[in-house]
Structure formats: C-alpha cells, structure tokens
C-alpha cells in the first residue's frame, strides 16, 4: 500500500520545516515540503495529502505579530482560478483532513480561527497567543500532562511527556470567562504545562509563558486539528533530550530497557495511524 502523504508548509521565516519533514517520514508518512506560494497556485492539491503541518519558525519575521502575515495570506489570497485558499483549506478539514500546527504554526491556526473553533465557530479568532509573561524569549524543556477527555487524534494514549519550547509569544489568553469555560467544558484543551508532580501550574519556569489554565495545546471540535507551542519534532528520539546520558545510566543501574523514541514521536505516530 502507498504511504499516506504529509504536506509540510514552508515560507519566509519558517525554520523548522526540515525537522518536521523528517519527523513525518520517521513515523511512516511520505512527507513533502512545499512553499505556501506553490499551494496558492494549485490549492486543490491539498486533497492529495492526509496530513498538513504548519511548522515552527518566525513567518515573515513576526513583524506584525506572530502568525499575522502568514494567516492573512491564507485568509485573503485567491488562486489563479479565483478561488480563496482559506475556503479550500476549510474544505480539506471537512474532508477528514488532519492538521497540525507547531509553535508559529499554532499561532497561524489561532489567527485563522481554525483553533479552537468553540461551538464550530470556524473563521472567528477566539483566543490569542500573546508575548510571554516574563517578557522575553524562552528556550527550555518543559513537563506536560495530557488531558484524557478530549477528542484529539494526536494526543491519544499519552500521559506525561517532555518537549522543548522556544518562543517569545506563547501565552495563550482567552478574552472572557464565557469563552474560557467553553474551551474547557467542550474539551478543547489537550495538554497543559505541569510541575514535577504532574499538576498543571501557573508558576514560572514550569509554565514558561504564563498561559491561562496552563494550556499548552488545544484541538478543534473534531480532534483532527491540533496546535501546540512545544516542539514534538525536536523530541523524536532519546538523543534529542539534554539529559539522555543520565537517563541511560539510571536505566542501566536499574536493569531497565530504555526506549529509543522520544516523547514527540507518539504525536506524529498517532497521526500516521489515523491516516492509515
């Protein structure tokens, strides 16, 4: 059987596209990197892929705010036949397409209103990703705990995981209490920043950006669109972890077998299993 195809979108300022392409290939996809301008030439080509990934980076230099220019290009651009790229993209989602947004990709999906789409309000921006509470760029590994009561394809079967974050605008904010309740009650929250005991936290640096309710990643109502600030493509193997030698030594002393796959691997693997 042919491998399911994954599309990794790239463009000016995107810098995690090669890592993300490798991650998709590693779990079994046939992955392709494609510039957004090329997608605009033939938007219907989206239907050739089972997974579309918006990778991390700093699209258009974040000059107008993170993800603003890239999302605006998707929302307002028209193809050569006059069709709107945004409408084709939404049709892709409706046709059982999988979408993953990582860091800047998460910011883009939020600006487009594809996440969280509370009560199916696609196209309406309901939350934002604001500058980190501490006021500067954060690059560190964080502990995360996944929510088990959400429909996300990508986080099925996960518990506590570790992934790296590297962003300056990752603080998820919800403008009013009613929307925040809708986000929680309708099970859009997939992962949260947590402390060493696995409890969600607002404390820095465990919660690196000050996100409300320690939210690190959310999904749409279908569970097929998922966005998160941490980088799963940067935690695909044990050797990505900064303390892997210590992990190896502890496993040897306890007579345990140390897994070679990193915590990010399962997120891509879940997508592949669904696509297959």
URSULGI-V939418 format. One record per run of one state. SS is the DSSP state (h for helix, s for strand, l for the rest). FROM is the first residue (numbers start at 1). TO is the last residue. Records with the same first field share a line. If there is no record, write none. Layout:
# URSULGI-V939418
SS: FROM-TO  FROM-TO
This chain:
# URSULGI-V939418
l: 1-4  11-13  15-16  28-29  42-42  49-50  55-56  58-58  63-67  77-77  79-83  95-97  103-103  113-117  121-126  131-137  147-159  168-170  175-176  186-188  195-199  201-211  220-224  229-230  235-236  241-243  255-260  262-262  276-276
s: 5-10  14-14  30-35  51-54  57-57  78-78  84-84  98-102  127-130  138-146  160-167  171-174  189-194  200-200  215-219  225-228  231-231  237-237  261-261
h: 17-27  36-41  43-48  59-62  68-76  85-94  104-112  118-120  177-185  212-214  232-234  238-240  244-254  263-275
